[in-house]
C-alpha cells in the first residue's frame, strides 16, 4: 500500500455542509488547537474541529480503496459520525497525525538486549524515534547483566540496569518531548529474580530521580507463593546462574514500602499475562507500555500483535463490529 499525505480538499466546506457539527466546549477547543488541529509552517491553526474529524475519518477509510468490495466514502461518513457523536475516539497520535506521515500507534514495548548495541543503537534509538513521533515506550531491563558482572570483551565490570534506566530517563523523558507536544511516558520492568532487584525497588527514593519512568517489578505466582510461605528464592544472573538466596517476604516488603513512600514500584504478573497471550506463536510477552493496558513482545511485531489482542478482547466483550472495523483500518494506516 502506498501512503499518501493528506491534502485538504478545496471544496471541503461544501462537502461537509450537511454533516453534523461536533459539540465541543471552549476548553476542548483550546486543547484541540494546542495539540491536534493541523498547523501551517508558522504554527497557525489551519483546520476546524469538524475538519479534523473529517481528516481522520478520510485517512482511515482510505484503506478501503485497496479492497474492491468496500466503499471508502461510505466508511468515512460512518467513522465521522462515530467520532462526532462521542461513541468512539481514536488515540491522540491518530487525531493529531492521521494523513500527516506520523505513526498512528501510541504504545510500544522496546526490546533491550544485553549489549552496547542492543542498549544504545537499537533500544535507545528506537525509543527516541517512537517518542519523537508521539508514542510512549515500555522496557524490560531484565536481560541486562547485574552490577559487577564481568564484561568479557573489555574485562571490565558491568554497571547493571539501573544506570542505563537513568540514561533512558533523561534522554527520552527530559530531552525528547512526544511529538513536540508533551513529555514522554515510560515503563521500566525488572524481574523479581534479577540480582539488582533491590536496587531497582529503591531507585526512586531520591526526589527527582527516574521522574519520567513508571517502574514495576515483574513477578510470578511462584514468587507470591514464596512470599506467603516465607520462603527464600534464588537471584539468577544473565546466564541463568544462581547468584544468592534472598527472602521473598523481605523483597516484597521493600516493594510495599517504596510503593507507599514514592508511588513506585508496582508489580506486574508476567506469567499471568503470558497465560492469556492471544498470539503465543509470535513470541513470549516481555513487558507493557506505560499505561499498562497493552502487553507486547517486541517492536518488530508488536503492532500486529496488539491489534489482534484488542480484537480478541473486543470480540469477547461483544464490542460493536464497527469499532473492530476502525481498529482494522488503523493498523495499515500506521505504516
QUIQUIGI-V957631 format. One record per residue. RES is the residue in one letter. D_CENTER is the distance of its C-alpha to the mean C-alpha in Angstrom with 1 decimal. Layout:
BEGIN
res	d_center
RES	D_CENTER
RES	D_CENTER
END
This chain:
BEGIN
res	d_center
X	24.9
X	25.6
X	23.3
X	25.3
X	24.5
X	25.4
X	28.8
X	30.0
X	33.0
X	36.2
X	37.3
X	34.1
X	35.9
X	38.5
X	36.0
X	34.3
X	37.5
X	37.6
X	33.9
X	33.0
X	32.2
X	29.0
X	29.9
X	27.8
X	28.9
X	29.8
X	26.8
X	24.5
X	26.4
X	25.9
X	22.1
X	22.1
X	24.5
X	22.5
X	19.0
X	19.3
X	22.8
X	23.9
X	25.8
X	28.5
X	29.1
X	30.6
X	27.6
X	29.6
X	28.1
X	29.4
X	28.2
X	28.6
X	26.2
X	28.1
X	27.7
X	23.9
X	23.7
X	26.0
X	24.1
X	20.9
X	23.1
X	25.2
X	22.4
X	20.8
X	24.3
X	25.3
X	23.8
X	26.8
X	29.2
X	28.3
X	29.8
X	33.4
X	33.4
X	31.0
X	31.9
X	29.3
X	31.3
X	31.5
X	27.8
X	26.9
X	29.2
X	27.7
X	24.2
X	25.7
X	27.6
X	24.7
X	22.8
X	26.0
X	27.1
X	24.0
X	23.4
X	20.0
X	17.6
X	14.6
X	11.6
X	12.4
X	11.8
X	14.1
X	16.6
X	16.7
X	16.5
X	18.1
X	20.9
X	20.5
X	19.0
X	15.5
X	12.6
X	11.7
X	8.2
X	5.7
X	2.3
X	3.5
X	5.9
X	8.8
X	12.3
X	14.8
X	18.3
X	21.5
X	23.0
X	23.2
X	22.1
X	19.1
X	18.0
X	18.9
X	19.6
X	16.6
X	14.0
X	14.6
X	15.5
X	12.4
X	10.2
X	12.8
X	12.9
X	9.3
X	9.6
X	13.1
X	12.2
X	10.1
X	6.4
X	4.4
X	4.6
X	5.9
X	9.5
X	12.5
X	15.6
X	18.2
X	19.6
X	20.9
X	24.6
X	25.9
X	27.7
X	31.2
X	30.6
X	32.7
X	31.3
X	33.8
X	33.5
X	34.4
X	36.1
X	34.1
X	32.0
X	28.2
X	26.7
X	24.2
X	20.4
X	20.7
X	22.0
X	19.3
X	16.6
X	18.8
X	18.8
X	15.0
X	15.2
X	17.9
X	16.9
X	13.4
X	13.8
X	17.4
X	18.2
X	15.4
X	14.8
X	12.0
X	14.1
X	17.1
X	16.6
X	14.6
X	13.7
X	10.4
X	8.4
X	7.9
X	8.4
X	11.5
X	13.3
X	16.9
X	19.2
X	22.2
X	24.6
X	23.5
X	26.6
X	24.8
X	23.3
X	25.7
X	24.9
X	21.2
X	22.0
X	24.1
X	22.4
X	21.5
X	25.2
X	26.0
X	25.2
X	22.7
X	21.5
X	17.8
X	17.4
X	13.9
X	12.5
X	12.2
X	14.0
X	14.7
X	17.5
X	17.1
X	20.2
X	22.3
X	25.1
X	27.5
X	26.5
X	26.9
X	30.2
X	31.3
X	30.5
X	32.7
X	35.4
X	35.4
X	35.0
X	34.1
X	31.6
X	31.2
X	28.6
X	27.8
X	27.4
X	25.5
X	28.5
X	28.7
X	31.7
X	32.4
X	32.7
X	33.9
X	34.0
X	32.6
X	32.9
X	30.1
X	31.3
X	31.4
X	27.8
X	26.7
X	28.9
X	27.2
X	23.8
X	25.4
X	27.3
X	24.4
X	22.2
X	25.2
X	26.0
X	22.7
X	20.1
X	18.5
X	18.0
X	16.9
X	17.3
X	15.4
X	17.7
X	16.7
X	19.8
X	19.4
X	16.0
X	17.7
X	20.7
X	18.8
X	16.9
X	17.9
X	18.0
X	19.5
X	21.3
X	18.1
X	17.6
X	16.9
X	13.6
X	12.8
X	9.9
X	7.0
X	3.6
X	5.7
X	7.1
X	8.0
X	8.7
X	6.9
X	8.6
X	8.9
X	11.7
X	11.1
X	10.3
X	13.6
X	13.3
X	9.8
X	10.4
X	13.6
X	12.8
X	10.1
X	12.7
X	15.4
X	13.9
X	13.8
X	17.2
X	18.7
X	17.6
X	19.0
X	22.2
X	22.8
X	22.6
X	24.8
X	22.6
X	24.6
X	24.6
X	23.9
X	20.4
X	19.8
X	21.6
X	19.2
X	16.2
X	18.4
X	19.0
X	15.5
X	14.8
X	17.8
X	17.4
X	14.2
X	16.1
END
